[in-house]
Amino acid sequence: MSVATDNAAGPPDGVNADSELKQGVTGRLLYFYVLGDVLGSGIYVLIGLVAGAVGGAFWAAFAVGVTVATITGLAYAELVTKYPQAAGAALYVNKAFHNKTLTFFITFCMLSASYAAAGSLATGFAQYFGEVWEAAPALVVALAFVVGLAIINFIGITESVVANMIMTFVEIAGLIIVLVIGVMATVQGKVDFSRITQFATESNPALGLLAGVALAFFAMTGFENAANVAEETQDPQRDFPRALIGGMATAGVLYVLIAVTAAITVPIEQLAQSDAALLEVVKAGILPFSVAVLTIIFAIIAMVAITNTCLVCLVTESRILYGMAREDVVPAPFAKVSSRQVPWLAILFSVLVIAALLFSGADLAQLANVTVVFTLLIYALVIISAVKLDKQDRTDRAFRAPRVLLAIGVVANFLILGYVIYDDPGSLLYCAALLAVGLVLFIVERLVGGGRPTTNLES
């Protein structure tokens, strides 16, 4: 698989010259956008839950999750280089099936996955915040957190992505601290390598691993968000495959290393019972510094990491609504942009939905499962769309994913989806509630919409 290059003069093929959005995202910014989104969403938030599901070998769950997600990423890379427009998966399904109802369903599945992810991340942020200031009510912290990120989003896309890159460096620094602790603990003989081969479910390790993969998959969600800023990228044909696969590969390696480090330095039961599992590694007292001070510093780093990912969620949600409003799939007002060229109404709507999820009382694990259910369904349909659109709109600069890998990806996504639904059927209630919000928008669009799309889906 390769990406052809084009040395011809003039703007790169596929760049949307008619877009109202600012093309301010470079390849380097996009790489850190992907890396920061993927890293912050799982390793700081759900590592304890994965450890509890799998046991000491929970690093394997991250490895499998990374592999399946990367295969799906290949399909995204192909479609983005063919269709560098906002809206991501919804746009691809629209072009593949030309079914407005199915397109709307996928649009709101994408939005719902992102809303649930933002809710779980805001909850995780509040948990780490509690390590710094115990008196702060968790719900208030989570709501203030989401509103603050919306304000950054209102300022503009370039500022949002630059903030994302800066926060990515901070969260990587936190992971480096964990790795340094692991190295020092190994040198001091304070580790137990036997844990990394132990499974919580001795009778059926495969089932335990699948449970861990279902949770770990949440950690790899986020890369698809990059597709929704395609219209704001300077050269998507050149930059997206490199940034998408490169960012996921980097995140995957870090995930496995961090999981192994946590397993060998902290008892698995302790990790599984912690609301902020990586803090348990810091609290192990391996570094020659005050544990109390290190705990506060690391909690702040973790909050920055979670902020990074949640910021990307808010950017994604508003761009999905913006892109599909331009396709006459959701009500047209969502396509309105501010003087700073950002879709302000779409941002406001997203904040209100996330706030409603937080008020509903759903916990971190429930919201993570809702995210995974929606995401796995979307991933499978994106791969199918890539195959269906194989011979359509192909250019010399477009990326093409190996078809054998895409077939494996479809089967793997549906397998994990089936397990999540079997293991947590209650998550379907939240899925239904979010889709009900989408149904209202769908009815409104059918009653008062009817305008023509601003882009040509038939091309």
Summary of the structure (lengths in Angstrom):
residues: 459
radius of gyration: 21.2
end to end distance: 25.2
largest distance: 69.0
contacts: 1759
relative contact order: 0.21
helix: 73%
strand: 0%
